[in-house]
Amino acid sequence: MESIDKIHGTFERRAAEVKEGNVPSAVIKRLPRYHRYLTDLLEAGRLRISSSELSKIMNVTASQIRQDLNCFGGFGQQGYGYNIKYLTAKISELLGVTEGYDAVIVGAGNLGRALASTRMFGRRGVRRIALFDIDEKIVGTEIYGIKVYHTDELYEFCKKEKIAIGVLTVPKSAAYHVAKTMSDAGVRGIWNFANMELKLDNPDTIVENIHLGDSLMTLCYKIKEAGEKEDNKD
Amino acid sequence: MESIDKIHGTFERRAAEVKEGNVPSAVIKRLPRYHRYLTDLLEAGRLRISSSELSKIMNVTASQIRQDLNCFGGFGQQGYGYNIKYLTAKISELLGVTEGYDAVIVGAGNLGRALASTRMFGRRGVRRIALFDIDEKIVGTEIYGIKVYHTDELYEFCKKEKIAIGVLTVPKSAAYHVAKTMSDAGVRGIWNFANMELKLDNPDTIVENIHLGDSLMTLCYKIKEAGEKEDNKD
């Protein structure tokens, strides 16, 4: 333990040397992926990992990994590698996982329920504190332990509970109205599954879009391309 | 109509000049997004659009749009703009939408049901021809008009029906086994929602991963960053 503490000390000193806000946005973009792999390793009971092993698992060069992690003081130790717990904590802090944001999910259809049941939120420090829907049959019930409210109560609820994240899984036709309600109530970020662009008046409301269709199309393209290569071989 | 036909002719001649497979991969990556916007415009009854209007809607420079679309013969006409139908058809062809791939969804939980009900597949030329699950209570029933089979039948079904795309929405613990079964049965691409990396023996099986958690994390980061800017202003 002594040596680990010592290494931690070194980590912290070096980390302090890296000025806040100096992590390039290209690195920030890659951090969620690091976080995912490192969390899996932690859950599997691993304590440390070398850049070459991490490189193999993540299919990235070891030098890219060293470069990326050095940006925020994640220095590997010769013959020891990276301290997974430290790295995960540091990445979590950088990404806002440690902020403990509260979220609501609007739309308790299939997708809303899938999002209510997944462990994805908790692993990223986000608490789902309510579901909203217009279906009177489910208002007042609990889905996966999360209470369902009527969408009419959305504005008041978000304002009172200082909700940071609104997850939007309502039909396209209702998406803008619901998003505006949340934005007006001070919700800071909207995770948009409604498959449409949201143009909100409030420029401070952040919108993160999920476009599953784009991913399906990329898959179709890769299949087509692989087929053409196959044909050319014949 | 005469002028449109004439322009179409010009399009086709120029398109033929662009050699197959010469579209840079960076452009290919952006095409699903063009397809999405153009399909929305088509559904709204629009026939043509100028690069400057498309640029405003898509929040990309007009010169980027001209450069991207020129790659595959999508030449705009002075004072006329782009023919939306032609562009959509050309992008669809490039991306494999016109191949008419058949897909199965494995896992009829909340996420599987959400994917069974969405119009996203049809809009990209993909037919969902079966759902698979291990829950005997739903095997034999139909969900959103799609018949549910037992996962035991997956291998035979995919082989017989020459399934191109397998959508994986099973729990992590079952993901590898199900993916391998599909890969062995000749399924060419796996759309992976199981939130784990799949390492399959068959190098020809394409895996397209959906990592919703990475997107949630990006949102958290942007919220945190915006908050810090706000704090610095005070």
Interface residues (C-beta under 8 A of the other chain):
Chain A: G21 I28 K29 L31 P32 R33 H35 R36 D40 L94 L95 G96 V97 E99 Y101 G109 N110 L111 R113 A114 S117 T118 M120 F121 R123 R124 G125 V126 A164 I165 R188 G189 W191 N195 M196 D204 I206 E208 I210 H211 L212 G213 D214 S215 L216 M217 T218 L219 C220 Y221 K222 I223 K224 E225 A226 G227 E228
Chain B: G21 I28 K29 L31 P32 R33 H35 R36 D40 L94 L95 G96 V97 E99 Y101 G109 N110 L111 R113 A114 S117 T118 M120 F121 R123 R124 G125 V126 A164 I165 R188 G189 W191 N195 M196 D204 I206 E208 I210 H211 L212 G213 D214 S215 L216 M217 T218 L219 C220 Y221 K222 I223 K224 E225 A226 G227 E228
